Amino acid sequence: MPSTSTSKVSRWDQHGREHVVRVERRGVQRTIRCDTCGWRQGAQFLPWLKAEEYLAEAHQATVDPARRSSA
Protein backbone atom coordinates (compact mmCIF):
# COMPACT_ATOMS: atom_id res chain seq x y z
CA MET A 1 0.00 0.00 0.00
CA PRO A 2 1.51 3.37 -0.99
CA SER A 3 2.12 5.91 1.73
CA THR A 4 0.24 9.20 1.79
CA SER A 5 1.71 12.59 2.55
CA THR A 6 -0.03 15.94 2.71
CA SER A 7 1.25 19.49 2.47
CA LYS A 8 -0.61 22.76 2.23
CA VAL A 9 -0.57 26.04 0.38
CA SER A 10 -2.18 28.91 2.28
CA ARG A 11 -2.94 32.44 1.13
CA TRP A 12 -4.93 35.29 2.62
CA ASP A 13 -7.50 37.36 0.82
CA GLN A 14 -7.91 41.15 1.04
CA HIS A 15 -10.29 40.73 4.02
CA GLY A 16 -7.68 38.89 6.08
CA ARG A 17 -9.28 35.44 5.71
CA GLU A 18 -6.98 32.49 5.26
CA HIS A 19 -7.67 30.01 2.44
CA VAL A 20 -5.90 26.66 2.35
CA VAL A 21 -5.42 24.14 -0.44
CA ARG A 22 -3.96 20.79 0.57
CA VAL A 23 -1.75 18.78 -1.75
CA GLU A 24 -2.10 15.07 -1.06
CA ARG A 25 0.43 12.68 -2.51
CA ARG A 26 -0.30 8.99 -2.75
CA GLY A 27 2.43 7.23 -4.70
CA VAL A 28 2.85 9.18 -7.93
CA GLN A 29 -0.68 10.61 -7.86
CA ARG A 30 -1.33 14.06 -6.44
CA THR A 31 -4.67 15.60 -5.57
CA ILE A 32 -5.25 19.22 -4.61
CA ARG A 33 -8.25 20.03 -2.38
CA CYS A 34 -9.56 23.38 -1.17
CA ASP A 35 -10.48 23.49 2.53
CA THR A 36 -12.63 26.58 1.95
CA CYS A 37 -15.05 25.29 -0.69
CA GLY A 38 -14.30 21.58 -1.09
CA TRP A 39 -13.09 21.84 -4.71
CA ARG A 40 -10.68 19.09 -5.70
CA GLN A 41 -8.62 18.18 -8.75
CA GLY A 42 -5.92 15.76 -9.74
CA ALA A 43 -2.59 17.40 -10.49
CA GLN A 44 0.27 15.37 -11.84
CA PHE A 45 2.69 18.24 -12.48
CA LEU A 46 3.39 21.31 -10.32
CA PRO A 47 0.51 20.80 -7.86
CA TRP A 48 1.68 23.64 -5.57
CA LEU A 49 1.69 26.11 -8.45
CA LYS A 50 -1.81 24.97 -9.46
CA ALA A 51 -2.93 25.39 -5.85
CA GLU A 52 -1.61 28.97 -5.78
CA GLU A 53 -3.32 29.75 -9.09
CA TYR A 54 -6.61 28.31 -7.85
CA LEU A 55 -6.52 30.38 -4.67
CA ALA A 56 -5.85 33.55 -6.64
CA GLU A 57 -8.59 32.91 -9.20
CA ALA A 58 -11.35 31.39 -7.07
CA HIS A 59 -10.89 33.19 -3.75
CA GLN A 60 -8.75 36.25 -4.67
CA ALA A 61 -6.34 35.01 -2.00
CA THR A 62 -2.90 36.22 -3.05
CA VAL A 63 -1.12 37.27 0.15
CA ASP A 64 1.51 34.70 1.11
CA PRO A 65 1.78 34.69 4.93
CA ALA A 66 5.39 33.49 4.70
CA ARG A 67 6.32 36.55 2.60
CA ARG A 68 4.50 39.17 4.63
CA SER A 69 6.82 41.86 5.85
CA SER A 70 6.32 43.55 9.18
CA ALA A 71 6.23 47.31 8.84
C-alpha positions as CSV (number, residue, x, y, z in Angstrom):
1,M,0.0,0.0,0.0
2,P,1.5,3.4,-1.0
3,S,2.1,5.9,1.7
4,T,0.2,9.2,1.8
5,S,1.7,12.6,2.6
6,T,0.0,15.9,2.7
7,S,1.2,19.5,2.5
8,K,-0.6,22.8,2.2
9,V,-0.6,26.0,0.4
10,S,-2.2,28.9,2.3
11,R,-2.9,32.4,1.1
12,W,-4.9,35.3,2.6
13,D,-7.5,37.4,0.8
14,Q,-7.9,41.1,1.0
15,H,-10.3,40.7,4.0
16,G,-7.7,38.9,6.1
17,R,-9.3,35.4,5.7
18,E,-7.0,32.5,5.3
19,H,-7.7,30.0,2.4
20,V,-5.9,26.7,2.3
21,V,-5.4,24.1,-0.4
22,R,-4.0,20.8,0.6
23,V,-1.8,18.8,-1.8
24,E,-2.1,15.1,-1.1
25,R,0.4,12.7,-2.5
26,R,-0.3,9.0,-2.7
27,G,2.4,7.2,-4.7
28,V,2.9,9.2,-7.9
29,Q,-0.7,10.6,-7.9
30,R,-1.3,14.1,-6.4
31,T,-4.7,15.6,-5.6
32,I,-5.3,19.2,-4.6
33,R,-8.2,20.0,-2.4
34,C,-9.6,23.4,-1.2
35,D,-10.5,23.5,2.5
36,T,-12.6,26.6,2.0
37,C,-15.0,25.3,-0.7
38,G,-14.3,21.6,-1.1
39,W,-13.1,21.8,-4.7
40,R,-10.7,19.1,-5.7
41,Q,-8.6,18.2,-8.7
42,G,-5.9,15.8,-9.7
43,A,-2.6,17.4,-10.5
44,Q,0.3,15.4,-11.8
45,F,2.7,18.2,-12.5
46,L,3.4,21.3,-10.3
47,P,0.5,20.8,-7.9
48,W,1.7,23.6,-5.6
49,L,1.7,26.1,-8.4
50,K,-1.8,25.0,-9.5
51,A,-2.9,25.4,-5.9
52,E,-1.6,29.0,-5.8
53,E,-3.3,29.8,-9.1
54,Y,-6.6,28.3,-7.9
55,L,-6.5,30.4,-4.7
56,A,-5.8,33.6,-6.6
57,E,-8.6,32.9,-9.2
58,A,-11.4,31.4,-7.1
59,H,-10.9,33.2,-3.8
60,Q,-8.8,36.2,-4.7
61,A,-6.3,35.0,-2.0
62,T,-2.9,36.2,-3.0
63,V,-1.1,37.3,0.2
64,D,1.5,34.7,1.1
65,P,1.8,34.7,4.9
66,A,5.4,33.5,4.7
67,R,6.3,36.5,2.6
68,R,4.5,39.2,4.6
69,S,6.8,41.9,5.9
70,S,6.3,43.5,9.2
71,A,6.2,47.3,8.8
